[in-house]
Amino acid sequence: MIHGLFNTNKQNSLYYGTTPLCLIFEEFIKSQPHVFHCPHDTAITCCKKALKTLETTLHNTNTPPTVVYSILYGLQEWALSPDMTHL
């Protein structure tokens, strides 16, 4: 993702002639920033579930609590960044 290689519908539309729109919320083009900012309830639920799974996995593998906190905090701040210039 850091190098802009995250596959999205926007990218696929350039090469395969498919729709660039988000398949969940067809009012938006599915770009890299959209993946983290899709306002549809389904996308928000999936994101929360994935973060919870990550947190559970980190705890189950005996990751130190301060590291778990740092990872989750960093991911949440990164995903909530309004400009997403880091993509």
C-alpha positions in Angstrom: 0.0 0.0 0.0 2.8 2.4 0.7 4.0 2.0 -2.8 0.6 2.5 -4.4 0.3 -1.2 -5.4 -3.0 -1.8 -3.5 -5.4 -3.2 -6.1 -8.7 -1.3 -6.4 -11.6 -1.1 -8.8 -10.2 2.3 -10.0 -7.0 0.6 -11.0 -8.8 -2.4 -12.5 -11.0 -0.1 -14.6 -7.9 1.3 -16.3 -6.6 -2.1 -17.4 -9.7 -4.3 -17.7 -12.6 -2.0 -18.6 -14.5 -2.8 -15.4 -16.4 -0.4 -13.2 -14.2 1.8 -11.0 -17.1 2.1 -8.5 -17.2 0.7 -5.0 -19.2 -2.5 -5.1 -20.8 -1.8 -1.7 -21.5 1.9 -2.2 -21.8 2.6 -5.9 -21.7 6.4 -5.4 -18.0 6.4 -4.9 -15.0 5.4 -7.0 -13.1 2.6 -5.1 -9.7 4.2 -4.8 -7.0 3.5 -2.1 -8.4 6.3 0.2 -11.9 5.1 -0.3 -11.0 1.6 1.0 -10.3 3.2 4.4 -13.1 5.8 4.2 -16.1 4.1 2.7 -19.1 5.4 4.7 -21.3 2.4 4.0 -22.3 0.5 7.2 -21.1 -2.8 5.7 -17.6 -1.5 5.1 -17.5 0.1 8.6 -18.6 -3.2 10.2 -16.0 -5.2 8.2 -13.2 -2.8 9.2 -14.1 -3.0 12.9 -14.3 -6.8 12.7 -10.9 -7.0 11.0 -9.3 -4.7 13.7 -10.9 -6.9 16.5 -9.5 -10.0 14.8 -6.1 -8.5 14.6 -6.3 -7.4 18.3 -7.3 -11.0 19.3 -4.6 -12.5 17.3 -2.0 -10.2 18.8 -3.1 -11.1 22.3 -3.2 -14.8 21.5 0.4 -14.7 20.3 1.5 -13.1 23.5 2.3 -9.7 21.9 3.2 -7.3 24.7 0.1 -5.1 25.6 2.0 -1.9 24.8 2.9 -3.2 21.4 -0.8 -4.2 20.8 -1.9 -0.8 21.8 0.7 0.9 19.6 -0.2 -1.1 16.5 -4.0 -0.6 16.9 -3.6 3.1 17.7 -1.3 3.6 14.7 -3.7 1.8 12.3 -6.7 3.7 13.5 -4.9 7.1 13.2 -3.6 6.1 9.8 -7.0 5.1 8.5 -8.7 8.1 9.9 -6.2 10.6 8.4 -8.2 13.1 6.4 -5.8 13.6 3.5 -4.4 10.1 3.2 -1.2 11.5 1.7 0.7 8.5 3.0 -0.8 6.3 0.3 
